Amino acid sequence: MLNRFVIAAAAIVLTTPLAMAGPIDTACVRSDRARGNAPLCGCIQQVANQTLSRSDQRRAVLP
C-alpha cells in the first residue's frame, strides 16, 4: 500500500512541471504560425525557462 502511495506521489511531482504551460508556450500554441503544434511550443518554452525569467517571458508575449 505504501509503495502505491510513493509511486503516485512521485508521478505527480515529476509530471506537474510538464503540465504547466508558460506564457511563451501559451502564446505559441495560439499563434497562426505554430498552428497548435504543442511539441514545438513545449520545446520553445523549455528553452525560455532555461534562459529567461518568468517576468521576461511575460514581457516577451505582450502585444
N, C-alpha and C positions, 0 to 999 in steps of 0.2 A: 504494500500500500504506500509506504513512504517513497519507494522508488518511482512510482507513478507520479506522485506529487512533485518530486525533484525534477523529473523529466518534463512535466508540464510547465513548471516554473522556468526551467532553462529554455524551453521553446518560446515562451512568451518574451523573456528577456532578450533572446537572440534575434527574434523577428520583429520586435517593436520598432527599431530604427528603420527597418526596411519599409514598414507600413506608413511611416510619417513622411508625407510629401513636403518638401521645402518650397520656398517661393519660386525658385528657378524651375523646379520640376513642374509646379502647377502652371506657371506661365508657358512653359514649353509645350505641355500637353494641350493647352488651349490655343496655341498658335496655329496659323494656317500652314506654315512650312513643315511642322512636325507631324501634322495630321494625326495626332493621338498616338504617336509612336512611343509608348510607355518605356520600353527598354532603353531607347536612345535618351529620352528625357531623364530617366533614372541615372544613367551614366553621367550625363552633364551635371546633375545635382550632386552626385558623389564627388566630382572634381571641384564643384563650387564649395562643398563642405570642407574640403581639404585646403582651399586657398582663400576663401572669403569668409568674413564674419557674417553672422546672421543679419546684422543691420546692413552690411554692404550688399548682401543678397537681396534684401527687400528694396534697397535703393536702386539696384540694377533693373528690377522689374517694373518700376514705376513708369507710367506712360509719359 
